[in-house]
């Protein structure tokens, strides 16, 4: 009987001698707000086995602000020391933490930490020394506010540049040359439809007059797109809006267009070709006339 008991004791001691011992320690269970606490984990009889746990600064729960997390591992021992702070009053738990040693899971014992506010109501907080007023000169104010001033000046400069670009683009868009070139492109588009060659005089004059009216409205700023032909000719003659040569072209082509519209005349191909070329020549001359007028008047 004694021999059997002795063998059991020897077996237990041998098993304990080969197993790892996981221990933990919390230096304080009551902390002031922001006070640093220390939590230690120790493993002995490690026998060179790997230790796996939560990564650094991620072992403790949410409310525990980890200040320092150091790990030291030797052939036969493991030590992890965590310094932490808590910035809320109350009781907070450190649960049982998992440590995997050589493929086997071990757990630390849980702890509870109470955090208290040590400041008393009505305590007076005094500065170590009174604030000292230092006079500032222009250079000091410049150093304080120079980036604000430079930022505002840069913003104004950008706004001014954008305004000038928009102004230029608008002036460029409305310039006589731009309007002339645009109308010439529209006339080329009309020519490609070959209304003259096919004898489609009605479609030809409808589109030719629409292009001409739109050109007069934008280039000379007169309501050519809404006025009747007779009224438009009167306005041109009364205001001397265009030169006599151009005035004659507009009058002849527009009146012929009205006759075509009401089926009172049937123009042939040479007549339509001449009217087309006369309108195109009028459009080309207009930009030069207007540019000269602008230079003369200073507009």
C-alpha positions as CSV (number, residue, x, y, z in Angstrom):
1,X,0.0,0.0,0.0
2,X,2.8,2.4,0.9
3,X,4.6,1.5,-2.3
4,X,1.5,2.2,-4.4
5,X,1.0,5.6,-2.7
6,X,4.6,6.5,-3.2
7,X,4.4,5.7,-6.9
8,X,1.3,8.0,-7.3
9,X,3.1,10.9,-5.6
10,X,6.2,10.4,-7.8
11,X,4.0,10.4,-11.0
12,X,2.2,13.6,-9.9
13,X,5.5,15.3,-9.2
14,X,6.9,14.2,-12.5
15,X,3.8,15.5,-14.4
16,X,3.9,18.8,-12.5
17,X,7.5,19.1,-13.2
18,X,6.9,18.9,-17.0
19,X,3.8,21.2,-17.1
20,X,3.8,25.0,-17.5
21,X,2.7,27.3,-14.8
22,X,0.7,30.5,-15.9
23,X,0.5,33.2,-13.3
24,X,-0.8,36.8,-13.3
25,X,-0.7,39.8,-11.0
26,X,-2.4,43.2,-10.7
27,X,-0.5,45.7,-8.7
28,X,-3.5,47.7,-7.6
29,X,-7.2,47.0,-7.6
30,X,-8.1,50.7,-6.9
31,X,-6.8,53.4,-9.2
32,X,-7.3,57.2,-9.4
33,X,-8.4,58.6,-12.7
34,X,-5.4,58.5,-15.1
35,X,-3.2,56.7,-12.5
36,X,-0.9,54.1,-14.1
37,X,-1.6,50.5,-13.1
38,X,0.6,47.4,-13.8
39,X,-0.7,44.0,-15.0
40,X,1.9,41.2,-15.2
41,X,1.7,37.7,-16.8
42,X,4.3,35.1,-16.1
43,X,4.8,31.6,-17.5
44,X,7.4,29.2,-16.0
45,X,8.8,25.8,-17.0
46,X,8.2,26.8,-20.7
47,X,10.6,24.3,-22.1
48,X,11.1,26.3,-25.3
49,X,7.5,26.1,-26.4
50,X,5.8,28.9,-28.3
51,X,3.5,31.4,-26.6
52,X,0.6,32.9,-28.5
53,X,-1.6,35.7,-27.1
54,X,-3.3,39.0,-28.2
55,X,-1.0,41.4,-30.1
56,X,0.8,44.2,-28.3
57,X,-1.5,47.0,-27.0
58,X,-4.6,44.8,-27.7
59,X,-4.6,42.4,-24.7
60,X,-6.8,44.5,-22.3
61,X,-10.4,45.5,-22.8
62,X,-11.6,48.8,-24.3
63,X,-11.6,51.1,-21.2
64,X,-8.0,50.2,-20.4
65,X,-5.7,52.6,-22.2
66,X,-2.4,50.7,-22.6
67,X,0.6,52.9,-22.0
68,X,3.3,50.3,-22.4
69,X,3.3,46.6,-23.4
70,X,6.6,44.8,-23.1
71,X,7.2,41.1,-23.7
72,X,10.2,39.1,-22.6
73,X,10.6,35.4,-23.6
74,X,13.5,33.1,-22.6
75,X,14.0,29.4,-23.2
76,X,12.1,28.4,-20.0
77,X,10.1,31.6,-19.1
78,X,7.8,34.2,-20.5
79,X,7.0,37.6,-19.0
80,X,4.5,40.2,-20.2
81,X,4.2,43.5,-18.4
82,X,1.4,46.0,-19.3
83,X,1.1,49.5,-17.9
84,X,-2.3,51.0,-18.3
85,X,-4.6,53.9,-17.4
86,X,-8.4,54.3,-17.1
87,X,-10.0,57.7,-17.6
88,X,-13.6,56.9,-16.5
89,X,-14.9,56.4,-13.0
90,X,-16.4,53.0,-12.1
91,X,-15.6,49.3,-11.9
92,X,-14.0,47.6,-14.9
93,X,-13.2,43.9,-15.4
94,X,-10.1,42.3,-16.8
95,X,-11.6,39.0,-18.0
96,X,-9.7,35.6,-18.1
97,X,-7.2,36.0,-20.9
98,X,-6.2,33.3,-23.3
99,X,-2.6,32.2,-23.7
100,X,-1.8,29.3,-26.1
101,X,1.3,27.5,-24.9
102,X,2.6,24.8,-27.3
103,X,-0.8,24.3,-28.8
104,X,-2.7,24.1,-25.5
105,X,-4.9,27.0,-24.2
106,X,-4.4,28.4,-20.7
107,X,-6.4,31.1,-19.0
108,X,-5.4,33.8,-16.5
109,X,-7.7,34.6,-13.5
110,X,-10.1,37.5,-13.9
111,X,-9.7,40.8,-12.0
112,X,-11.8,43.9,-11.2
113,X,-10.4,47.4,-11.1
114,X,-12.2,50.3,-9.4
115,X,-11.4,53.7,-10.7
116,X,-12.1,56.7,-8.5
117,X,-11.9,60.5,-8.8
118,X,-9.6,61.7,-6.1
119,X,-10.4,65.4,-6.7
120,X,-12.8,66.8,-4.0
121,X,-15.7,69.1,-4.8
122,X,-14.7,72.7,-4.2
123,X,-11.0,72.2,-4.6
124,X,-9.2,75.2,-5.9
125,X,-6.8,74.7,-8.7
126,X,-4.0,77.3,-8.8
127,X,-1.5,77.9,-11.6
128,X,2.1,77.3,-10.7
129,X,2.8,80.9,-11.8
130,X,0.7,83.7,-13.2
131,X,0.5,84.3,-16.9
132,X,2.9,86.9,-18.1
133,X,1.8,89.4,-20.8
134,X,4.3,89.9,-23.6
135,X,3.9,92.8,-26.0
136,X,3.8,91.9,-29.7
137,X,5.1,94.0,-32.5
138,X,4.3,94.0,-36.2
139,X,6.7,91.2,-37.0
140,X,5.1,89.0,-34.3
141,X,1.6,89.6,-35.7
142,X,2.9,88.8,-39.2
143,X,4.3,85.5,-38.0
144,X,1.0,84.6,-36.3
145,X,-1.3,85.5,-39.2
146,X,0.9,85.5,-42.4
147,X,-0.6,82.2,-43.7
148,X,-4.2,83.5,-43.3
149,X,-3.2,86.7,-45.1
150,X,-1.4,84.9,-47.9
151,X,-4.3,82.5,-48.2
152,X,-6.8,85.3,-48.6
153,X,-4.6,87.2,-51.1
154,X,-4.2,83.9,-53.1
155,X,-8.0,83.4,-53.1
156,X,-8.6,86.9,-54.4
157,X,-5.9,86.4,-57.1
158,X,-7.5,83.2,-58.2
159,X,-11.0,84.8,-58.3
160,X,-9.6,87.8,-60.3
161,X,-7.8,85.5,-62.8
162,X,-11.0,83.4,-63.3
163,X,-13.1,86.6,-63.8
164,X,-10.6,87.9,-66.4
165,X,-10.6,84.5,-68.3
166,X,-14.4,84.4,-68.3
167,X,-14.5,88.0,-69.4
168,X,-12.1,87.3,-72.2
169,X,-13.9,84.1,-73.3
170,X,-17.2,86.0,-73.4
171,X,-15.7,88.9,-75.4
172,X,-14.1,86.4,-77.7
173,X,-17.3,84.4,-78.1
174,X,-19.2,87.6,-79.0
175,X,-16.5,89.0,-81.3
176,X,-17.4,89.7,-84.9
177,X,-14.8,87.3,-86.2
178,X,-16.2,84.4,-84.1
179,X,-19.8,85.1,-85.2
180,X,-18.6,85.5,-88.9
181,X,-16.8,82.1,-88.9
182,X,-19.7,80.4,-87.2
183,X,-22.2,81.7,-89.9
184,X,-19.8,80.8,-92.7
185,X,-19.8,77.2,-91.4
186,X,-23.6,77.2,-91.4
187,X,-23.6,78.4,-95.0
188,X,-21.2,75.6,-96.0
189,X,-23.5,73.2,-94.3
190,X,-26.4,74.6,-96.4
191,X,-24.3,74.3,-99.6
192,X,-23.6,70.6,-98.9
193,X,-27.3,69.8,-99.0
194,X,-27.2,70.6,-102.7
195,X,-30.6,72.4,-102.8
196,X,-29.3,74.6,-105.7
197,X,-28.3,71.6,-107.9
198,X,-31.6,69.7,-107.2
199,X,-33.7,72.8,-107.8
200,X,-35.2,72.7,-104.3
201,X,-35.5,76.5,-104.2
202,X,-38.1,76.6,-101.4
203,X,-35.9,74.7,-98.8
204,X,-32.9,76.6,-100.0
205,X,-34.3,80.1,-99.3
206,X,-36.0,79.1,-96.0
207,X,-32.6,78.0,-94.6
208,X,-30.6,80.8,-96.2
209,X,-32.9,83.4,-94.7
210,X,-32.9,81.7,-91.3
211,X,-29.1,81.8,-91.2
212,X,-29.1,85.4,-92.4
213,X,-31.6,86.6,-89.8
214,X,-29.8,84.8,-87.0
215,X,-26.5,86.4,-88.1
216,X,-28.0,89.9,-88.2
217,X,-29.5,89.5,-84.8
218,X,-26.3,88.4,-83.1
219,X,-23.7,90.3,-85.1
220,X,-25.6,93.7,-85.2
221,X,-27.9,93.2,-82.2
222,X,-31.1,94.0,-84.1
223,X,-34.3,91.9,-83.8
224,X,-34.0,90.5,-87.3
225,X,-35.3,87.1,-86.2
226,X,-38.8,88.6,-85.3
227,X,-39.2,91.5,-87.8
228,X,-41.0,91.2,-91.1
229,X,-38.9,91.7,-94.1
230,X,-40.1,95.2,-94.9
231,X,-39.7,96.3,-91.3
232,X,-36.2,94.9,-91.1
233,X,-35.2,96.7,-94.3
234,X,-36.6,100.0,-92.8
235,X,-34.6,99.5,-89.6
236,X,-31.4,98.8,-91.6
237,X,-31.9,101.9,-93.7
238,X,-33.0,104.2,-90.8
239,X,-30.2,103.3,-88.4
240,X,-27.4,102.8,-91.0
241,X,-26.6,99.6,-89.3
242,X,-24.8,98.1,-92.2
243,X,-23.0,99.5,-95.2
244,X,-25.0,100.4,-98.4
245,X,-23.5,97.5,-100.2
246,X,-24.5,95.0,-97.6
247,X,-27.9,96.7,-97.2
248,X,-28.6,96.2,-101.0
249,X,-27.7,92.4,-100.7
250,X,-30.0,91.9,-97.7
251,X,-32.9,93.7,-99.4
252,X,-32.6,91.9,-102.7
253,X,-32.2,88.4,-101.2
254,X,-34.9,88.8,-98.5
255,X,-37.5,90.2,-100.9
256,X,-36.8,87.4,-103.4
257,X,-37.2,84.9,-100.6
258,X,-40.7,86.3,-99.8
259,X,-41.7,85.9,-103.4
260,X,-40.5,82.3,-103.4
261,X,-42.3,81.7,-100.2
262,X,-45.7,82.8,-101.7
263,X,-45.0,81.1,-105.0
264,X,-44.8,84.4,-106.9
265,X,-41.4,83.6,-108.5
266,X,-39.4,80.5,-109.3
267,X,-35.7,81.2,-109.3
268,X,-33.3,79.2,-111.4
269,X,-29.9,77.8,-110.4
270,X,-27.8,80.8,-111.4
271,X,-30.0,83.1,-109.3
272,X,-29.8,80.9,-106.2
273,X,-26.1,80.6,-106.6
274,X,-25.7,84.4,-106.9
275,X,-27.9,84.9,-103.8
276,X,-25.8,82.4,-101.8
277,X,-22.5,84.0,-102.8
278,X,-23.8,87.5,-102.1
279,X,-24.9,86.5,-98.6
280,X,-21.6,84.8,-98.0
281,X,-19.7,87.9,-99.2
282,X,-21.8,90.1,-96.9
283,X,-21.0,87.9,-93.9
284,X,-17.3,88.0,-94.7
285,X,-17.3,91.8,-95.0
286,X,-19.2,92.3,-91.8
287,X,-16.4,91.4,-89.4
288,X,-14.0,93.8,-91.0
289,X,-16.5,96.6,-91.0
290,X,-17.4,96.0,-87.3
291,X,-13.8,95.7,-86.2
292,X,-13.0,99.0,-87.9
293,X,-16.0,100.6,-86.2
294,X,-14.9,99.3,-82.8
295,X,-11.4,100.7,-83.3
296,X,-12.8,104.0,-84.4
297,X,-15.3,104.4,-81.4
298,X,-13.0,102.7,-78.8
299,X,-15.7,100.1,-77.9
